Amino acid sequence: REDEKALRAFFLGAADVAGKAGAHTLKIEPEVPGQSADVRALLGDIGFHEARYALNFDTTVTVDLSPPEEELLARMRKSTRYSVRKAAREGVKVVEPEDFEGAWETFYGWMQDTAERKSGFTIRRPRGYLHDMMRAMRDAGQGHLFFAVHEGTPLAGVFIFTFGEKYWFMHGASSTEKRSYNPNHLLQWEVMRWARRRGIRYYDMVGIPKPEDRNEDDPYYGVYRFKIGFGGEITDFLGCLDLPIKNARAEAWYRFEPAYYRLYYKLKSNVFY
């Protein structure tokens, strides 16, 4: 009961601040499991409804990093565990490059190459945004770019966010060189070990297809198979919710948004506005 009162008071205050700032809608993406019917009902009673567009994937894979390393390895799919160990035997190493700018150029080049080679993969943010976001998070100590390298040659990279006892897999990309060495598997495992040493106990692998799309026709099916191999659990969150603050403007925007979205993407090549 006290938590409910606090939640209502919080969103009342947030709506007031947002309204004074000129916003017509308050948008949230709570880290609350989708099966939490009581929380969903409470948010609905406050006035939230499902947003038209999700900002992030609401279905993901989460990994509990608290067990010993031996147990984490045992939870992995056999083929994933084999790939981790094979990469290590081949001499693949995982590093966090000191030269961020040079590493970022390599990483972004891999992202571009993946988008060109694989149907369904799209870079949904402008180059400048991705660079500035990653640089700012790195400078704040909450963003880290790791590379898997072999004999000095970068093979794969992953960019993560860290907050408290949790970290997120935000972006990943790889070269087409030495793919048989399975550098991406060792990269994931070594970053998990790095996180555990720093007291991080929870890993969100950020985004897999919804159940109805988990088939080989979906471009992200391979991503799903890769992520689930690390022994995590499929987690469904509530998703993106909207709270109209100024009803007339919010309703007008809701009707106009699809047309604005198409025009904005055509002009800016960016789905976020």
KEKOL-27554 format. One record per residue (C-alpha): residue number from 1; residue in one letter; x, y, z negated. Coordinates in Angstrom, 3 decimals. Last residue first. Layout:
BEGIN
+-----+---+----------+----------+----------+
|   k | r |       c1 |       c2 |       c3 |
+-----+---+----------+----------+----------+
| NUM | A |        X |        Y |        Z |
...
+-----+---+----------+----------+----------+
END
This chain:
BEGIN
+-----+---+----------+----------+----------+
|   k | r |       c1 |       c2 |       c3 |
+-----+---+----------+----------+----------+
| 273 | Y |   13.049 |   11.988 |   32.850 |
| 272 | F |   14.253 |    8.407 |   33.013 |
| 271 | V |   13.874 |    6.366 |   36.234 |
| 270 | N |   16.848 |    8.010 |   37.956 |
| 269 | S |   17.592 |    8.195 |   41.666 |
| 268 | K |   17.064 |   11.982 |   41.320 |
| 267 | L |   14.830 |   12.940 |   44.261 |
| 266 | K |   13.101 |    9.618 |   44.951 |
| 265 | Y |   13.019 |    8.718 |   41.257 |
| 264 | Y |   11.436 |   12.049 |   40.397 |
| 263 | L |    8.803 |   11.730 |   43.128 |
| 262 | R |    7.773 |    8.220 |   42.102 |
| 261 | Y |    7.665 |    9.108 |   38.394 |
| 260 | Y |    5.701 |   12.307 |   39.015 |
| 259 | A |    3.043 |   10.338 |   40.899 |
| 258 | P |    2.827 |    7.778 |   38.095 |
| 257 | E |    2.814 |   10.524 |   35.406 |
| 256 | F |   -0.214 |   12.559 |   36.561 |
| 255 | R |   -2.974 |   10.612 |   34.780 |
| 254 | Y |   -1.013 |   10.181 |   31.550 |
| 253 | W |    0.108 |   13.809 |   31.765 |
| 252 | A |   -3.463 |   15.045 |   31.908 |
| 251 | E |   -4.419 |   12.852 |   28.946 |
| 250 | A |   -1.485 |   14.124 |   26.880 |
| 249 | R |   -2.279 |   17.724 |   27.776 |
| 248 | A |   -5.889 |   17.368 |   26.668 |
| 247 | N |   -5.013 |   15.355 |   23.558 |
| 246 | K |   -2.269 |   17.479 |   22.071 |
| 245 | I |   -0.538 |   15.006 |   19.739 |
| 244 | P |   -1.083 |   11.768 |   21.653 |
| 243 | L |    0.783 |    8.905 |   19.919 |
| 242 | D |    2.496 |    6.618 |   22.412 |
| 241 | L |    3.919 |    3.109 |   21.888 |
| 240 | C |    6.844 |    1.285 |   23.519 |
| 239 | G |    7.325 |   -2.374 |   22.657 |
| 238 | L |    6.062 |   -4.386 |   19.713 |
| 237 | F |    9.189 |   -6.545 |   19.745 |
| 236 | D |    9.550 |  -10.085 |   21.066 |
| 235 | T |   12.579 |  -12.085 |   19.932 |
| 234 | I |   14.087 |  -15.115 |   21.648 |
| 233 | E |   16.569 |  -16.634 |   19.222 |
| 232 | G |   20.330 |  -16.811 |   19.592 |
| 231 | G |   22.500 |  -19.825 |   20.313 |
| 230 | F |   24.961 |  -18.301 |   22.761 |
| 229 | G |   23.375 |  -20.113 |   25.718 |
| 228 | I |   20.311 |  -17.874 |   25.466 |
| 227 | K |   22.368 |  -15.039 |   26.895 |
| 226 | F |   23.636 |  -16.813 |   30.020 |
| 225 | R |   20.295 |  -18.405 |   30.858 |
| 224 | Y |   18.543 |  -15.039 |   30.501 |
| 223 | V |   21.125 |  -13.293 |   32.676 |
| 222 | G |   20.665 |  -16.008 |   35.304 |
| 221 | Y |   16.910 |  -15.415 |   35.217 |
| 220 | Y |   17.433 |  -11.687 |   35.749 |
| 219 | P |   16.784 |  -11.751 |   39.509 |
| 218 | D |   13.497 |  -13.650 |   38.921 |
| 217 | D |   12.971 |  -16.430 |   41.464 |
| 216 | E |   14.773 |  -18.934 |   39.220 |
| 215 | N |   12.029 |  -18.806 |   36.635 |
| 214 | R |   11.485 |  -16.939 |   33.407 |
| 213 | D |    9.034 |  -14.342 |   34.720 |
| 212 | E |    5.909 |  -15.479 |   32.832 |
| 211 | P |    7.918 |  -15.721 |   29.615 |
| 210 | K |    9.139 |  -12.084 |   29.845 |
| 209 | P |   12.575 |  -11.603 |   31.378 |
| 208 | I |   15.535 |  -10.990 |   29.055 |
| 207 | G |   16.730 |   -7.805 |   27.429 |
| 206 | V |   19.098 |   -6.556 |   24.836 |
| 205 | M |   21.663 |   -9.014 |   23.405 |
| 204 | D |   20.809 |   -7.817 |   19.900 |
| 203 | Y |   23.519 |   -8.959 |   17.489 |
| 202 | Y |   23.103 |   -8.979 |   13.715 |
| 201 | R |   25.634 |   -9.356 |   10.919 |
| 200 | I |   28.119 |   -6.554 |   11.434 |
| 199 | G |   30.569 |   -6.498 |    8.517 |
| 198 | R |   33.561 |   -5.363 |   10.543 |
| 197 | R |   35.094 |   -8.823 |   10.863 |
| 196 | R |   31.707 |  -10.071 |   12.117 |
| 195 | A |   31.757 |   -7.503 |   14.940 |
| 194 | W |   35.171 |   -8.600 |   16.206 |
| 193 | R |   34.027 |  -12.248 |   16.132 |
| 192 | M |   30.942 |  -11.378 |   18.194 |
| 191 | V |   33.174 |   -9.363 |   20.525 |
| 190 | E |   35.391 |  -12.440 |   20.896 |
| 189 | W |   32.413 |  -14.640 |   21.740 |
| 188 | Q |   30.942 |  -12.316 |   24.343 |
| 187 | L |   34.277 |  -11.834 |   26.105 |
| 186 | L |   34.993 |  -15.571 |   25.985 |
| 185 | H |   31.801 |  -16.219 |   27.926 |
| 184 | N |   32.332 |  -13.350 |   30.361 |
| 183 | P |   35.838 |  -14.581 |   31.239 |
| 182 | N |   34.593 |  -17.907 |   32.662 |
| 181 | Y |   37.973 |  -18.891 |   34.224 |
| 180 | S |   36.116 |  -19.912 |   37.397 |
| 179 | R |   35.385 |  -16.221 |   37.934 |
| 178 | K |   39.031 |  -15.612 |   38.713 |
| 177 | E |   38.287 |  -12.406 |   40.626 |
| 176 | T |   34.707 |  -11.346 |   41.417 |
| 175 | S |   34.979 |   -8.585 |   38.849 |
| 174 | S |   32.554 |   -8.178 |   35.978 |
| 173 | A |   29.810 |   -6.052 |   34.508 |
| 172 | G |   27.995 |   -5.598 |   31.192 |
| 171 | H |   25.994 |   -2.769 |   29.690 |
| 170 | M |   24.163 |   -2.183 |   26.400 |
| 169 | F |   24.816 |   -5.313 |   24.334 |
| 168 | W |   23.638 |   -4.049 |   20.928 |
| 167 | Y |   25.244 |   -4.093 |   17.476 |
| 166 | K |   23.863 |   -4.399 |   13.972 |
| 165 | E |   25.062 |   -4.038 |   10.401 |
| 164 | G |   25.270 |   -0.247 |   10.454 |
| 163 | F |   24.824 |    0.987 |   14.008 |
| 162 | T |   27.041 |   -0.309 |   16.825 |
| 161 | F |   26.500 |    0.201 |   20.559 |
| 160 | I |   28.202 |   -2.115 |   23.069 |
| 159 | F |   29.882 |   -1.876 |   26.473 |
| 158 | V |   30.956 |   -5.141 |   28.096 |
| 157 | G |   33.696 |   -5.853 |   30.601 |
| 156 | A |   34.952 |   -8.528 |   32.947 |
| 155 | L |   38.092 |   -9.524 |   34.872 |
| 154 | P |   40.758 |   -6.944 |   34.054 |
| 153 | T |   44.189 |   -8.079 |   35.356 |
| 152 | G |   47.055 |   -7.917 |   32.842 |
| 151 | E |   47.805 |  -11.638 |   32.906 |
| 150 | H |   44.112 |  -12.346 |   32.447 |
| 149 | V |   41.838 |   -9.685 |   30.986 |
| 148 | A |   38.440 |   -9.684 |   29.283 |
| 147 | F |   37.583 |   -6.053 |   28.660 |
| 146 | F |   35.808 |   -4.310 |   25.791 |
| 145 | L |   34.136 |   -0.892 |   25.774 |
| 144 | H |   32.993 |    0.269 |   22.348 |
| 143 | G |   30.355 |    2.804 |   21.315 |
| 142 | Q |   29.625 |    3.844 |   17.752 |
| 141 | G |   32.881 |    5.594 |   16.843 |
| 140 | A |   31.482 |    9.019 |   17.728 |
| 139 | D |   34.062 |    9.355 |   20.512 |
| 138 | R |   32.890 |    6.019 |   21.909 |
| 137 | M |   29.249 |    7.120 |   21.807 |
| 136 | A |   30.103 |   10.371 |   23.579 |
| 135 | R |   32.185 |    8.600 |   26.227 |
| 134 | M |   29.508 |    5.991 |   26.889 |
| 133 | M |   26.787 |    8.621 |   27.233 |
| 132 | D |   28.945 |   10.945 |   29.327 |
| 131 | H |   29.939 |    8.205 |   31.756 |
| 130 | L |   26.449 |    6.753 |   32.097 |
| 129 | Y |   24.888 |   10.201 |   32.573 |
| 128 | G |   27.406 |   11.205 |   35.203 |
| 127 | R |   26.909 |    7.997 |   37.205 |
| 126 | P |   23.148 |    8.498 |   37.340 |
| 125 | R |   20.972 |    5.977 |   35.445 |
| 124 | R |   18.962 |    3.059 |   36.794 |
| 123 | I |   21.825 |    1.075 |   38.300 |
| 122 | T |   19.818 |   -1.637 |   40.048 |
| 121 | F |   19.979 |   -5.422 |   40.140 |
| 120 | G |   17.063 |   -7.004 |   42.019 |
| 119 | S |   19.143 |   -8.480 |   44.817 |
| 118 | K |   22.755 |   -9.008 |   43.844 |
| 117 | R |   25.713 |   -7.811 |   45.900 |
| 116 | E |   25.200 |   -4.038 |   45.967 |
| 115 | A |   24.108 |   -3.726 |   42.336 |
| 114 | T |   26.962 |   -6.006 |   41.273 |
| 113 | D |   29.506 |   -3.902 |   43.189 |
| 112 | Q |   28.226 |   -0.719 |   41.603 |
| 111 | M |   28.494 |   -2.187 |   38.112 |
| 110 | W |   31.993 |   -3.459 |   38.869 |
| 109 | G |   33.045 |    0.027 |   39.977 |
| 108 | Y |   31.544 |    1.385 |   36.760 |
| 107 | F |   33.817 |   -0.886 |   34.729 |
| 106 | T |   36.945 |    0.048 |   36.654 |
| 105 | E |   36.198 |    3.758 |   36.295 |
| 104 | W |   35.415 |    3.218 |   32.610 |
| 103 | A |   38.753 |    1.515 |   32.013 |
| 102 | G |   40.635 |    4.468 |   33.490 |
| 101 | E |   38.671 |    6.936 |   31.397 |
| 100 | F |   38.885 |    4.869 |   28.210 |
|  99 | D |   42.654 |    4.470 |   28.220 |
|  98 | E |   42.999 |    2.667 |   24.883 |
|  97 | P |   41.423 |   -0.483 |   26.295 |
|  96 | E |   39.483 |   -2.686 |   23.829 |
|  95 | V |   40.959 |   -6.128 |   24.446 |
|  94 | V |   39.850 |   -9.707 |   25.091 |
|  93 | K |   42.389 |  -12.248 |   26.346 |
|  92 | V |   42.102 |  -14.927 |   29.053 |
|  91 | G |   44.937 |  -17.465 |   28.880 |
|  90 | E |   43.335 |  -20.331 |   30.769 |
|  89 | R |   42.881 |  -22.171 |   27.471 |
|  88 | A |   40.856 |  -19.222 |   26.082 |
|  87 | A |   38.633 |  -19.207 |   29.158 |
|  86 | K |   38.103 |  -22.953 |   28.795 |
|  85 | R |   37.124 |  -22.598 |   25.135 |
|  84 | V |   34.374 |  -20.088 |   25.842 |
|  83 | S |   33.203 |  -22.077 |   28.867 |
|  82 | Y |   32.949 |  -25.288 |   26.815 |
|  81 | R |   30.888 |  -23.489 |   24.152 |
|  80 | T |   28.562 |  -22.199 |   26.855 |
|  79 | S |   28.208 |  -25.667 |   28.430 |
|  78 | K |   27.367 |  -27.200 |   25.041 |
|  77 | R |   24.698 |  -24.585 |   24.320 |
|  76 | M |   25.747 |  -22.576 |   21.310 |
|  75 | R |   24.654 |  -23.423 |   17.786 |
|  74 | A |   27.901 |  -25.322 |   17.104 |
|  73 | L |   29.934 |  -22.220 |   17.938 |
|  72 | L |   27.983 |  -20.180 |   15.412 |
|  71 | E |   28.421 |  -22.951 |   12.847 |
|  70 | E |   32.189 |  -23.002 |   13.297 |
|  69 | E |   32.284 |  -19.213 |   13.065 |
|  68 | P |   30.651 |  -19.247 |    9.630 |
|  67 | P |   27.012 |  -18.083 |    9.442 |
|  66 | S |   26.228 |  -14.304 |    9.216 |
|  65 | L |   26.162 |  -13.515 |   12.942 |
|  64 | D |   22.406 |  -13.959 |   13.431 |
|  63 | V |   21.901 |  -13.639 |   17.184 |
|  62 | T |   19.008 |  -11.851 |   18.872 |
|  61 | V |   17.744 |  -12.482 |   22.397 |
|  60 | T |   15.372 |   -9.933 |   23.893 |
|  59 | T |   11.794 |   -9.182 |   24.851 |
|  58 | D |   10.760 |   -5.533 |   24.437 |
|  57 | F |   13.092 |   -4.435 |   27.215 |
|  56 | N |   13.680 |   -0.704 |   27.066 |
|  55 | L |   11.806 |    2.474 |   27.932 |
|  54 | A |    8.543 |    0.622 |   28.476 |
|  53 | Y |    6.134 |    2.371 |   30.824 |
|  52 | R |    2.382 |    2.858 |   30.348 |
|  51 | A |    2.681 |    3.232 |   26.598 |
|  50 | E |    0.653 |    1.014 |   24.291 |
|  49 | H |   -1.484 |    3.023 |   21.869 |
|  48 | F |   -0.682 |    4.912 |   18.677 |
|  47 | G |   -3.471 |    6.656 |   16.783 |
|  46 | I |   -2.742 |    6.097 |   13.090 |
|  45 | D |   -5.188 |    3.166 |   13.205 |
|  44 | G |   -3.201 |    1.684 |   16.064 |
|  43 | L |   -0.012 |    1.990 |   14.045 |
|  42 | L |   -1.723 |    0.189 |   11.164 |
|  41 | A |   -3.056 |   -2.573 |   13.429 |
|  40 | R |    0.377 |   -3.178 |   14.996 |
|  39 | V |    1.939 |   -3.270 |   11.535 |
|  38 | D |   -0.622 |   -5.817 |   10.334 |
|  37 | A |   -0.310 |   -7.920 |   13.495 |
|  36 | S |    3.446 |   -8.373 |   13.122 |
|  35 | Q |    3.689 |  -10.923 |   15.967 |
|  34 | G |    5.430 |   -8.378 |   18.193 |
|  33 | P |    8.392 |   -8.154 |   15.842 |
|  32 | V |    9.141 |   -4.591 |   14.700 |
|  31 | E |   12.112 |   -2.577 |   15.937 |
|  30 | P |    9.833 |    0.312 |   16.718 |
|  29 | E |    9.820 |    1.930 |   20.185 |
|  28 | I |    8.242 |    5.329 |   19.586 |
|  27 | K |    6.768 |    8.114 |   21.717 |
|  26 | L |    5.109 |   11.225 |   20.306 |
|  25 | T |    2.966 |   12.952 |   22.913 |
|  24 | H |    2.134 |   16.603 |   23.715 |
|  23 | A |    5.541 |   17.993 |   22.811 |
|  22 | G |    5.925 |   21.750 |   22.383 |
|  21 | A |    8.442 |   21.814 |   19.519 |
|  20 | K |    5.626 |   22.640 |   17.098 |
|  19 | G |    3.859 |   19.477 |   18.254 |
|  18 | A |    6.948 |   17.344 |   17.710 |
|  17 | V |    7.399 |   18.676 |   14.151 |
|  16 | D |    3.729 |   18.054 |   13.315 |
|  15 | A |    3.776 |   14.600 |   14.903 |
|  14 | A |    6.857 |   13.686 |   12.864 |
|  13 | G |    5.197 |   14.898 |    9.654 |
|  12 | L |    2.041 |   12.883 |   10.269 |
|  11 | F |    4.241 |    9.984 |   11.353 |
|  10 | F |    6.109 |   10.018 |    8.047 |
|   9 | A |    3.009 |   10.499 |    5.904 |
|   8 | R |    1.307 |    7.522 |    7.560 |
|   7 | L |    4.380 |    5.378 |    7.043 |
|   6 | A |    4.745 |    6.446 |    3.411 |
|   5 | K |    1.100 |    5.665 |    2.679 |
|   4 | E |    1.460 |    2.253 |    4.324 |
|   3 | D |    4.643 |    1.524 |    2.372 |
|   2 | E |    2.824 |    2.420 |   -0.857 |
|   1 | R |    0.000 |    0.000 |    0.000 |
+-----+---+----------+----------+----------+
END
